[in-house]
Amino acid sequence: MTNRPTQYFILAAKLVALTIILIALSGVGSNLLPVVESPGNAVQTPESPLSVLFLIFFFLVLALTLPVLWSRWTGWRLAAAMFVAYFGTVTVVTQIESLVYLGDKMPGNMLAGLFAMGFFIAATFSPICVLVLGKWKAQSAIDEQPGPVLNPGRRGWRVAAAGLVFLCLYYLFGYYIAWQDPELRAYYGGVDPGSFFAQMKSIVGVTPWMIPLQYVRGMMYVGLGILVMCAMRGSWWRAGLAIAMLFAAPTLYLLMPNPVMPDFPRMTHLVETFPYQFLFGWFLAWFLYRGPTGTRDSIPVEI
């Protein structure tokens, strides 16, 4: 039997290989984006250093690796779950936000290109990830053990309440972090009314559809989190770590320069979004997760 240090070395090598594969697939998928003609005197958007690209994609690979390694599912079932989790978090809920706030700033057909690119990457990378991590076939009785139980009494008000928690985190971090940046306010053409409640009153008065929309986004995150929990085995903290990293990983794309958003609003949004997405993932697992009879914290991870 392979000893523990060797197992970790093999896992690290697999993570690096998956990161390189994901970067390559993203390069291929970028061909689905529309070609944007830039004026001759336009300032070109600088390319991200290779180290930044590797950091972003490595974190995303790690976020996907945890639910795969700790999954009780295997094969196409697990690959399908990872496709939904990847495409849902990285593309769907993220680009809904882009449509709302950046729709008038994005080049024509860019949003459709981003969805096509996200679908391609998720569809190709998910089965590769499951295969490389050795979860295509059940290897032991561990993979067959029952997963967490979502208490029937929690499927109603707790699920709905989790969406409200996301809504609160979204607006609290949005006001007290993002909206305190004058450059970000200038970018969106907004002003600080002086308090959080005044800001919420302004949102309700000017864009009353915004709060229901963000609640729907929150419920989409809840659904994606439940999918990950149902696929996993072990205690709630495993699900919490996996979901927190999965929710937070897409925010790291803000480290990459882009032609739509200047540097300071972009970095402010990173400082705003990464913490509350990570916190919400932990909260969701704690709030909804109840392990099966007999906690299996001591079950080793199969590599």
N, C-alpha and C positions, 0 to 999 in steps of 0.2 A: 504494500500500500504506500502511495506517495506521502512523504512526510509534509508537515504543515508549511515550513518555509518554501519548499518546492511548489506546493499548491498556490501559495500567494505569488510566487514569481511567475507561474504559468498564467494566473489570473491577470497580473499586471501586463504581461505580454499580450493577452487577449484584448485588454482594454485599449492599449496603444494601437493594436491592429484595427479594432473596431473604430477608433477615432479617425485613423487614416482613411478607412473605407467610407465613413460618414462624410469626411471632407471631400473625398473624390465624388461621391454621389451628389453632394451639394453643388459641386462644380458642374456636373452634368445637368442637374436640375435647373441651374441658373439659365440654361439655354431656353427655358420655357418663359422667361421674363421678356417683356417687350423691349426692343431696342429704343433707348431714349436719345434723341438727337440733342446735343448740347451746342449752344451758341459758341462761336469761335472765341469770344472773350470771356466765356464762363469759367469760374474757378472749378477745377476738377476735384472731385471728392477723393481724398487720399485713401489708399488701400490699407487694410488692417495688417499689422505685422504678423508674420507667421506664428509667433509665440502667442499672440492674442487669439488668433483663429484656433490654434490647438487647445488653448485653455477653454474656450467656449464649447467646442465640440467634445472635449474630454469630459467636461462637467455634464453635458447632455448624455453622453454615453454612460457615464456612471449613474445618472438618474434613471436610465432605462435598465441598467444592469441589475440594480438592487431588486426590483420586482421580478425580474426574470430568474435570478438565482434563488430567490425566496418563494418562487411560485410553486403551487401544487399542480398547476396545469403544465402541459407539454405540447409540442408539435404545433399544428396549425391553429389549435384553439388558443394557445399562448401567443402565437404570432399575430393572430387577429386582435387579441386584446391589446397587445403592444402597439399595433397599428392605430387602433382607436385612441389609445392614450397619447401616442406621439402626435398624430394628426390633430387631435382635439386640442391639446395644450399648446403645441408649437404654432399651429396655423389657425384653427377655427376661432377659438376665443380671443386669440391675440389680434387677428386681422379684423374681427368685428370692431375692436377698439380702434384700429387704424382707420377703418371706414368712417367711424363717427367723428374722430378728431382730425384726421389727415386726408380725408377723402378729396377735399378741394386742392390739396397740395401735391397729391400723387399724380404722376403721369398717366395718360390714358391706358386702360387695360392692365395697369400694374397690379391691381388687386386680384384680378382673375389669374394673372401670371403667378402671383404668390401662392394662390390656392392650388394651382396645377403643380407648381414646384413642390409644395408641401406634401401633396398627395403622392407624387412620384417618390420622394425621399422616404416617406413613412412606409409606403407599400413595398419598396425594395429593401430597406434597411431592417425592418422588423423581423422577417424570417431569417435574414443573415445573422442578426443578433442572437436569436434563439438557437440557431444552429451552432454558431461559434462558441456559445456559452454552454453547450452540451445539454440543452433542454429539449431537444427535438423528440427524444424518446424517454419514457419513464425509466430511471436508472435504479430506483430503490423504492422501498415501501414509504419512504418519506414523501415522495411525490404523490402518493395515493391518499395521504392522511387528510382528514377533513379540515377545511379552512375556517375562517372566522364566521360567526353567526351574527347576522344583523337582526337584532331583537325586533320582532314584529311591532312592539310598542314604540320603537324608535323610528320606524319607517315613515311615520306621518309628521308629527310636529317637530321632531329633531331634524329631519331632512330639510323641512321648510325653514326652521330656525337657522340652520347652517348657512343657507343662502342669505339670510339677513345679517349674519356675522360677516360674511364676505362684503356685503354692501357697506357695513359700518367701517370695516378696515379700509376699504377702497377710498371712501370719502375722507376718513380721518387722516390717512397717510397722504392722500391727495392734497388736502388743504394745508396741513401742518408741515409738510416737507416740500412737495412740488410747488404749491401755489405761493410759497414764501420766496421763491426765486423770481426777482423782477424780470430777468431775461426770458424766463418761461412765460410769465404773464404777458409780456410784450409779444412773444411769438404767437400766442393764441389770441391776442387782442383783448385781454381781460384785465380786471382790476381787483384788488383785494378790498372787500367791503368792510374789513376790520375785525371780523369774528367768524368762527366756524358756522354758527347758526345763521348769521346774515348771508354767508355764502350759500348755505343750503336753501334758504328762502329765495335767493336769486335764481338758483338752479330750478327750483319748483316753478317759479314765476315765468322764466324765460324758456326753459326746455323741460316741460313737465314729463315728457316721455323718457328722459334720461335715466331717472331712478328705476322705473320698471325694467328698462333695458339692462342696466347693470345688475339688477336682481336676477334676471334671466341668465346673464353671464355667470353669476355666482352659482346658480343651480346647475349650469353646465359643468362647472368645476366640481360641484358635489357629485354629479353623476360619474365623472371621470375618476374621482377619488374612490367611489364605491366600487367601480369596476376593478381598480387595482387591489382594493381590499379583498374582494371576492376571489381574486386569483391567487392571493398570498396565503402562506401558512406562518404560524408563529404568533408572537404577541403584538400588542397595538403599537409599540414603539418602532417595530420594523416597518409596519405600514405607514406610520407617521413620518419616518425618515424618508422612505421611498416616495411618498406623495409630496412631501415638502420639497424635495429636490426636483421632482418632476414639474411641479408648479413654478418653481423659481428659475429653473434652467433657461426657459425662453427669454427671460428678462436680460440675460447676459448678451443677447444679440445687440443690445444697446451699446455695448463696448465697440461695436463696429461703426465707423463713419458711414453716413449715408447721405444722398443728395437731398433728402426731404427735410431732415431735422438738423439744425446746427448743434455744435458740440455741447454747449452749456445746458440747453433744455434736455438734450439726450442724456447726459450724465446725471442730471437732476432726476429724470424719470427712472434711471437705474437705481439710484439711492432710495427713491420712493417705492418702487415696485418689488424689488428683490426681497426686502424684509417682510412685507405683508403677505406676499405669496408664500414664502417659506413658513411663516407663522400660521397661515390659514391651513396649510397642508398638515401640520402637526395637530392643530385644533380639530380638524375634520376626523382624523383617525381616533383621537382621544374621545371625541363626542359621539361617534357612531359605532366604533369597533368594540365587539365583545368576543373574545376568543372562545373556541369550543371547550368542552369540559377537559380540563387538564392542559395547562399552559405548556408550550413546548419551546421555552426559551433556550434550552440546552441543545436543541437539534443542530448539528453542524451544517454549515453551508456546503453543498456539493459543488465542486469546481470541475 
